[in-house]
Amino acid sequence: MTIWIDAACILVVFFSLSILAAYRIGGMIQMFAVQSLVLSFMPVLMHSHALSLRDILLSLGTMVLKAVLVPYILFWAIRHVSMRSEVKPIIGIGSSIVCGALLIAGSFWVSSSVTFPGKIASDLVIPCSLATVLLGFMIMVTRTRAVTQVVGYLVMENGIFLFALSLFDAMPILIEMGILLDIFAAVFIMAIVVNHINEEFERSPAAVKRWSKMGESI
Amino acid sequence: MEIIFSKIWQVPFGALSLRLDPLSVLFLTAITILFFCAGIYSMGYLRPYQGKKPLVWHVFCYLFLAMMFGVVVTANNVILFLSAWELMSIATYFLIIFHDETPSVRRAGFLYLMATHCGTFCLFLMFFLMAHTAGSMNFDVMAHASFSPVVAGTIFSLALIGFGVKAGFLPFHIWLPHAHPAAPSHISAVLSGVAIKTGIYGICRVLWIMGVLPEWCGYALLLIGVVSGLMGVLYALGQHELKKLLAYHSIENIGIIAIGLGIGMLGRTYHLAFVSALGFAGALLHVLNHALFKGLLFLGAGSVIQKTHTGDLDRLGGLAKIMPYTSVLFLVGALSICGLPLFNGFISEFVIFYGLFQGLLTLPLQGVFSCGVGIVSLALMGALALACFAKVYGTIFLGKPRRTGDSALFQEKERNRALSPVLREATSKWMIVAMAVLAGLCAWIGLAPRNAVRLTFAGGEYLSRGVLMKEDFEKLMAPLSMIIGTVFIFMAVIAVLVLVRKVLLGKGSMPIQDTWACGFAQVSPKFQYTSSSFARPIVELMKKILMFSRQGGKVVGEFPVQAHMISAVKDASEEGMFRPLYIRFIRLSRKLDERRNKYTQMYLMYIFLFLIFLLIWKLR
């Protein structure tokens, strides 16, 4: 089973990197959905020797929420607000990828010295989750649109989710469910806020000017 | 000698440890008496605000503040002390901004909050340095640690700044003359009587913890005391606002207390237990006494302001006829603060003087010099305070009302002359009772000082960390009882003279007439000596250090027409030190704000880089 887990881990990092490299917001969201789908198989894969109801529930919950509902809301937001579809990066796509590669290498380098209490499903889990967190952060730093910030935040959360899965036995399912609910609420609120900001901008062009000076755009 | 009460407290480095020793007993006494009296007073004072102001919140803050004062002076743990200290500062803030509809009150409250937090910053540094050196957060463990001279000096300097802001040492006193007039009167009484004393308590506690301090510390405290005392009373002379004047007098009295502490420290440094105990005992007794008489004066000022709706000395006058009780009680407070025999101010100043003279006899040369300076300046402070209170009492209670509005009030009272004095005064009886209790305590300590002096002498002995004989206390009491005996004889002589006068005059009543006005036909109340003109000779003498300014006031021609005069004394440390500093600070902040990067991503980037730095630093 380890090979499947390794494959899933590598896929997660790969999708994080491709979100960083994406030109269009729609593409970013789609790739995030696929990443979450891959991630949602992880609980089942990790505990395949003794599958319990709890693993299946968590798997299904993640799948429904992160691979379907959240991308749906994000798509709804960009459609509803009629924003332009470019990502508007601060640094170019090429250099983003180079930086991302460096971050991945760095996280492998750093995590080789982490000693972990207890058994881990695969050696790749820790460096991959760290790399995903850092890449998510990188997306937040280098992309200027409101929705891309949210996507970066979600990628980061996926990294944390992957890390938390390796602690699965130590972590009550209630907390994991709570975190999922938080994510859902956060994205939901973001959609509403973006919608309201858009309405405000339609009313006063001066606000748009001020907003763009602050380095943000819808 | 001391009782320690400990319970487990789930706070890192904290312990719910309270201590009761002679030092905290003394401060607790002052706190309890003043909070009780000011609370009774507020029952009458706050009545007009019923239904207009959130009084429940005010009362809550008041009681909470009382509790926090209690914790501050009994805490035995750094964390507990600092928590109580901060909560105390915040509760005080809410009490000060009672009249928050006035912008100046809000500004004063904010200034207080800023000053107290700057002070607390120094306290944090000081306590952590102390705890680091001693290896414990508990005061009783710290007291057994030994500090190197450099560390001890640093801790003492930080204490002087941190606690000095609260106590009102020059030049950190600037919040005091703003906050005291802004607060309602019973809060001013508590602020001046107890709140600034917590600063003194802090310094005493540091002195107690640090058994051995470098030599210069004592001289420094003595110097601060002399400067604060003299400047405080000089500034007070130049004020026209009653409560602001009283606030500057608080600075003067803090100076007197600091002189006492300074001589105590000098005595301790040179191992002269008696000098040290006298200095500390005098300072502690003055803490108690100042709480009593300054509380009384502020409460009296509150009654005056409640009746006339102004605290401007040059618009008041003749109130002794309208408010007979308040005027007598205010007089008691004024006599006490001037340090005249019969009342308590004299006792504590006598103990400090006695300590200074003992120091003059036994200290080495530089100590003799500083004791001489202390004696001279303490005497000068007494004289200037007397001048200041002659001015205050004379302008407010004697003479005639200076405003037309007050004349109407005055005439109405004249019509009610037949009524009993209580009805004539028409001040709430709660307010009178509270002031009477404080005045009674002032007189009690003044006339029978043995108990109070013994209590504070125990505190002084505790602080001096020396061993004293029983005779030492009697050595202090002997001259004191002699002076009080003389005072009693003097009083008896005066009483006899009054009796003789009454007998000689017989039954016929004396006619009441206006003062002779040098032949002027139309006499106006404006002819009276004002507070500014009374203080002018002294203030003009000190023009250079007081930043005294005067405009107008020239009277020309044989038949002069209207003339105006405005005089003002500016606070040098506020105008010359903190205001320029503040302006420069604001300018710098503006410049930095322009330079600031306004991209959210930049801030995220800083976090990101720091995260990577931490990962590499901690994991590699």
Interface residues (C-beta under 8 A of the other chain):
Chain A: I90 G106 W109 V110 S111 S113 V114 L130 L134 F137 M138 M140 V141 T142 T144 K213 M214 G215 E216
Chain B: K598 Y599 T600 Q601 M602 L604 M605 I607 F608 L611 I612 L615 I616 L619 R620
